């Protein structure tokens, strides 16, 4: 049984964090949709509220929508709920205003907190799911805002000041593991601890001997790949990756810019010199795979990654720390950066675990229907709330996606 008091505190904390992230934006900032994959900040504020209105308040018998049309405007992909506004046209939604959306959020917050003390267990689970869903959108809000600001010739900053400098990255070491059978995934019988449906059921996997890099690949190491003609050598790339390089004109990670004195990179504090010791970020799966091949290594499977991460506490550089950029790890052989800094591409396609069953009803569309054409990422990033992450968490994106805070950890066969 969920602790109702703890759930109410979590709900209030998560909702307040979203408001704090959006508070740095003007109404004009909050309406920008800079590409089809991104969404305006105002839409994120509204959609996360739509989730609670649809799956908590409506399900508990509360009066329906203030404006029934909002149910269409802010539905993301729940076809079982009803029609939805086209994803690629979210930037045209000048109405409702940002003030109206915030007033809606306040009303829904008041009503959800009034429901929690009396809700049945199924409804409480929807509230808990909604808070984790909103934490996903907190990261999306930041990555979408970053992309939108990068499109301006003014190179505006989301936060003031310069990114604190990092120390030198320690030399890369290899953590070796022997052949063994490992448990993978979340076990619903475990006491406490939330997990999405795609994280289970737990199942045994045979993992052969392998080595895992002690830290993420740095900007300096990735720059060596660029300078060695990595983007001009088709033998390093998967066929679809090479096609993406040619079609999109990739020559470096997203947000890197050449300057007379070296590379600069656009971040949440505007345009800054590239920190060569910080982890490389905003690379696609194709780029990560090509770099690994160039480095004489490969990407880890998600089972290999999880088998190491299970023994490591969830510590690192997260949204909570306020840096909003990856940073070099502390000295030592690691493992470092398994959580935070940058999401880590794995070599695993996003597929269901054995005996996977999606949730019943419309919420079954949350994860299961995307199990095609996506690759799994693990670990979280500097845009992820610390409390959102765990060793079994499975993120997923298209292999060509670059606007997320995605990086590289190498693996190799023992």
Secondary structure, DSSP 8 states (H G I E B T S, - for coil): ---HHHHHHHHHHHHHHHHHHHTTS-TTGGG---STT---HHHHHHHHHHHHIIIIIGGGT----SSTTHHHHT--S-TTT-----GGGGGG---S-HHHHHHHHHHHHHHHHHHHTT--HHHHHHHHHHHHHHHHHHHHHHHHHHHHHHTSTT---SSSS------------EEEE-SEEEEES--TTSSS----GGG-S-EEEEE--EEEESS--BHHHHHHHHHTTGGG-GGGS-HHHHHHHHHHT--SSTTEEEETTEEEEEETTEEEE--TTSB--S--HHHHHHHHHHTT-EE--HHHHHHHHTTS-S-S--GGGS--S-----SSS----SSSSSEEEEEEE----TT----SSGGGGTTGGG-SSEEEEES--TTS-GGG--TT--EEEETT--SS-EE--EEEE-
